[in-house]
Structure formats: structure tokens, C-alpha cells
């Protein structure tokens, strides 16, 4: 329709230039446009005029505003919207790629792994959106864009806006159904006013059916016939059309197509594990013990996942009991030395017997074993009493096992083992076992029983567990042991191959799934849902394992369960507390295990904010892990970040040098090389560094960016790196997305006080606008309009109360308190926080500072990781009322769980309070940071920089 294009070009002159029409649908026309301000291509969609007339500008703006808050790697972000000459439009990034509709029209049925992966990404995005209270209502292949093979959902909010404004029946009567007949849930077809997120789940099922079968579940001569079929007919099983569909994938598709919403999956998140399994090696087998919840919710699902992990911990603790304090040589600690092996075909068992026997003996009665990794790192001799005694003294173990494995013919082996009392140097038991070469499992079991019989003479052993790996497949165990040997040497590509082979042979192999979770995490990103799936799968299978392994898997699965919860609430906090208890118990019981100290450091790094644990404590845990195993490359990554924070560039460079010397294959290698170049003033601006930056993928750039983000670097390297990410370099998602890069540019600019430049990026989410308001980049009159609108539509409205309270606007705060009678999904999850915080803000708005201080003390801010503004308001109130000691205590932790642009404001306040209290060093550190990080800040913030410099001059007698 050229008249619409002409009207748009006229109305949007100076902002967008409409190039050409890309397509048209039942609701909108799509145009390729040029964003003139940012010199980029965008997709501009215009609602059909007849729909816009029903909808109205205000309703459209409200629904689009809510949808624009969604930020997820598989959701196409809304970047602008509005009204132009009576036309309602919205703008999205222009994606080089194709829609899923185009791909299906061209290729028909898709390969199973590809179909499952696309569905997994769609389900993951829907789980996030539904968790934010946003339903799509028009999921179909036309609304799924494929970019670099990955799915992105578009048009969130549009179908809902039109449906709410007009009613589905009236639209259907004009031939333009909201929702597409081939993908429409029965309740949508029946114009049920109570349609909820389960309509999206139905649409995922229809889309999955078509991707796998090459045709939709229902066809008809007219759209009306298709709608009737959706409401009345039972779909043919998808396996009737294609016999190679894995059971798990078939279950996802067919259950999604249930007529009654209550009989479908109750959350998109429930589908993700089964889709993960179908999209990965060995994925033809449905994960056992993964039972879908028929009447649950997303909250129930994750509570169940957490319960699986926590039951494992309870069992472990019950088995372990309580031990006595450690002596120089622990009488119940056993070190199993690598065996001397004669025969090339038996070489696997040199270290493999360390893994098997250590696990068999661990947890038998009071016995514990030294970590196999520690043993192998510290072993330097041969299988003799002197070398075994030296190993025992190095590891604190009074008991040591050593021996020899020899091939004795074409198909036989002989294993000789000795048990040494390290304290006396006496061999207290000798064992010899003969068996077939292909029955090393029986050999290991026989040796274990003989060792335990000997040890049982002097201590109670009780029942014995012989399947140390909880796997009945010797082939799978051998692959796992090969993976372990590569894992210890930081060869994660090779390790992953062997772990994948192990789970192909044994789909219930918990330890192999656990290692797959770890190596995927080290090779992809924290956003990789495959790593999370493997971790949770291991937790589901965590039965019959030695205590150390069971604890490790439980911690990992709890960690992954917490990572999968999109928002804080009582269940999340309970899980985090138990996660910390598990990590602390593990390092208490196994104080010399580097893997467990590494896990504890990860827990403290990512979840310490919620329990008052700061990065310095995590740093100590990683340093302990390195002390125990200095040759394991991943242990050095977080210490690079923490060394920059606490010790300076020289210390960070030392960690980088040790890490790079190991030749690791994990994802951080390129990033650490780049950090090394950027930290050195002689190479930071060199041609070598520039060439690296010009040609690097998003992977090393994002790794370096994360390491340097927290630096108060005068050269503003983080801004430089974030701008490169905004170019859209290839690499792991989400870092390959230009939109992710633009968000990092915003964060880097705001943190360094370049607020006006950040404002020009035109982000519209509450996260971005709140920071701009707090730093004065948005005038009060504009802020009031925006915040009042948020109060009306329920968008992050609790985060506006600080602003209204500071201005004495009691009416706005009272409006919010009244609105809590109909809470948003977020407010319902954190109800105690929302109620108490609003009362504290009301007292502040009324000028009753004493009551406000008292009420803020009762706010349970641990329930909310977005409570930045409550914390800032509270410490400023305490400082203003002369309660500096309490303010200083609250200012000690970091401001937010994630890096936040207002951190310099927080730290400057820390400097002021500590100077008044006479805490000189704390004040100096805070002032120095503020002066450095805002060195190039906007003129409006230079007064704060001058204040920090003046504070330094007062405290040091010279400016820094």
C-alpha cells in the first residue's frame, strides 16, 4: 500500500526513511527502514488502519511499553514505537536471516536436533516472558526469526493489545483472526476471555509438530475448518508421520496439544529439559526421572528441581556423619597412588584405578579419600613403599594404596596392591587379583573388598558400595575415565567428547552429565542452557554415589536450579541458603579438594550478594583451590577479576601468565590474552592489539570485557570493548547480539559518568531509565510523566517510590499502596518487601525521617535483587540523620548483585561516611575509586569528582 508508505515517510521525516515493504500479515505491514539517527537498518511494522482504529494510541502504547521491557537472547527487542499521521507503528532490529515459516516452506520437515533446538530456544524465551507476566498469543513460524541458526521471537504484546481492544470474535468475523488458525489454541478459537500463557504452549506444540512431521497437526479447506479441528479433533501422533522422533520430543509436542489448558505443560520451562535431550548427542533417549508436573506452575517446577538436589545433600550428610578434627596424618584418610602399568592397552588404568578405587573407598564407614586430581598432581615416584609414604605425607593421609597392573597373556591381567601405614612405614595388607582384561570392573571390586576387609579390623566399615560410578556399563566408565584424564589437563574439547560417549552408552550416568555441565559452561557462556540442563540432569540421577561426588553434583544442580529462576522470592532464597550450606559442608569434610573449593568460590561469586558474602571471600576460596591444584586452568579466571579489584594489574597479570602457560582449551584463552595486552601500557595501543580487536570474535572480547568491567580504568577500556560487541561480532550468544553489546555500552558509559551519551542510546526499559533519572539525565517533569505512567500500568512501579518520596509526593506513594491490592506477578513474589518498603517510603514522603529509618530497617531486601534504590535511599537517610555507623555497615557490600551504573554513587557515599567516622583507609579507597571512575564524567558530575579529590587531599595531604 504505497499511500501508507508515503504517509510514514512524511510523518517520520528526519527519524526514519522507509526503503521498501518487506511483507504483510493479518495485523500489520512490515517495512525495511533506515534509522537516520543511528545509521542502521530496522524493521518498522505498521498496524492495519482498521485494527489501529479499534486499538487507540494509549492502549497500544501501554501494551508495547510492557513488551519493550523484555530482554532475552531469544526475544527480538522492541526499540521504538509510536503514532505517525494516525498510524500505529513499532520498530525492531532488522535481522539478516529468514523466518521459520520461510525455512519450513523451503525445506519441509527439519532434522530432529535442529527442530528440538529451535523449540528449546522458543520455550526458554517464553518461560522468561511468562515469568514477567507477558503472553504472546500469536506464536507461529512467521513470528520466529532465525539468525545465525538461532531463534528470536518477535511481536510480543501486539496480538494481546489488539485482542483486548477488539475482542477475538469480532476480528474473526472480519476475516482477520488474532492468532493464526493453524496454531491457535482451542480456547482462543472459542474466544474464551480467560486465555492465558498456556495458549502459547499449545502454539509451540503445533509449531513443533509441523517442524518434525512436515505438516501441521490439523488441515482444512478453510480457516474455519481448521479452527473447528483444533477444538474437536484429536491430533494423529507425530510418530505416525516420522518414526525417528525421540520419545521426549514426541511427549513435548503431543502434550502441548491437549485440548484443555490444565492437561498441557503448565509452564514453558517444563519443556526445556526434554527438548535439550532431543537436541544433543544421545538425545534419542528420554531422560529418566524427568517426570512432567501435570498441575504445577513454574514455581512448583523449580521447587521440585531444588528438592532433588537438596535430598541428595541430606543423604550425603547422613552418610558422612561427623568426623574428628584433622591431625598431621589423618587415620581415616586414604591416598590411592597411580598404579604402575605394564602393557600399552592397559595405560588407561594407571590413573583410572585412582579414580575407581578412590570412589569405592570414599564414605565406607569413617573413610575418606584424597581427591584423585590432588594425588595425580603430587605423585612423582613408582609403586613402592617409599613413594607411597611420601604421597601420604604430602596429602595428610595415614593410609596409602599402591600397586602394579600387568597383562599376563592375551586376555588376562594381574593386579597387585599394597596398603601402607604411612606413619610407621609398614605394609599392613597385600592383595593380588587375576581376571580377564575386559573385566576391570570385577578387578577393582575385588581389590576394594580386600582393602575394606583389612581396614575393617581396626574401624567399623558397615555396608559397602561397589558401583562407585553408579553405572552398569563398563564401556561408559572407560569413556568417563578417558574424559577425566583430559579434564585434569584442561583439554576440555577432548574431555567433552568422551563424556558425551559415556552418556550415549549409559543415559543414567550422573557423573558424566555433571562433567558435561562443567565443560559446556567453560566452553560456551553462562547463558548456555545446555550446561544447565546437564547439571540438573545429573542432580536428578544423583543416587548411589560416593559422598564427595554426591556433594559435588548436589551443589552443581542447586547452582543450576538457582540460575534458572528468573526472579527472587522465598523459594529462591531458601535454595541459595542451602546451596551455601552444601558448599561449606563440602569444603569442611574435604578441606584439601581443589574442585570443591572451586565450586565454593563459584557459589560465593554468583550468589554471595544474597548472603552477605563479598568477592574477597570468593577470592580466598579460589586461591585455596589454586594452592591445592595450581595446574588446573579454569581456577585462574575469577582470580584475574578479583586481583584487579583488590590487588592491582601486576597481580592480575601474574594469574594471567600462569593460566596462559597451561595451554587450556576453555573459552577464556583469547579473552585473557586480550586482557594481558590491554593491561600493559606498552601494548594497549599497539598495532598488535588493534589487529586483535579488529579481527576477534565476540568470545574473547566479552571475556575481556567481563574481567575489566569493574575497573576504574582511566583509559575506559570497558567502553572500548563494549562498542566492539555492539558491532555484532560472531560468537556465543548472547554476546554475538548487537543489542547485548549496546546494553553493555550503556552500562559502561553510565558507570563512568558519561550519562548524556548513554541517554542517546534510547533504551526504554525501567533498568535504563531509572539510572538516567538518578544521575540527572532526565528532567524532573519528564521523569514524573514516565513514573506516573509506570504506576498506572504496573511496570516496575516499586522502583519509582524513592523518587516520589524524595519530592514529598505522598499521593503517588499512596496510589502504589492501594495498587498492591492487585499486585503484579513480581510484587506477589516479594510481597513482604513490597508492603514494608512502601510504608517506609510513605513515612519519608511525609517528612517523618525517624519513622522512615525504623521502617526501612524492617524491609527484607534479601528478597529482591532489584532493590538498589531502597538501599541507596536508606543509607542516605541514615547519613542525613547522623547514624553513620549503621550507614557504614550497610555500605560495605556492593550495591547490586550485577554490575550497576550507580555503584560510583554508592562508593562515594561510603567515602563520606567513613571519613566522618575516622575510618581513613576505607574513605581513601572509596574517594580514589570515585575520582578515577568518573575522571571523564559529564560536567554535571564533576562536582562529585571534585568532592572525591578534596577528600583525598584532606586524608592524604596531597591529591591523588
Beta strands, then each sheet from edge to edge (+ up, - down):
strand 1: 16-24
strand 2: 28-35
strand 3: 40-47
strand 4: 78-84
strand 5: 87-93
strand 6: 98-99
strand 7: 144-147
strand 8: 150-153
strand 9: 330-336
strand 10: 340-342
strand 11: 368-369
strand 12: 397-407
strand 13: 412-421
strand 14: 426-436
sheet 1: 1+ 2- 3+ 5- 4+
sheet 2: 6+ 7- 8+
sheet 3: 10+ 12+ 9+ 11+
sheet 4: 10+ 12+ 13- 14+
end
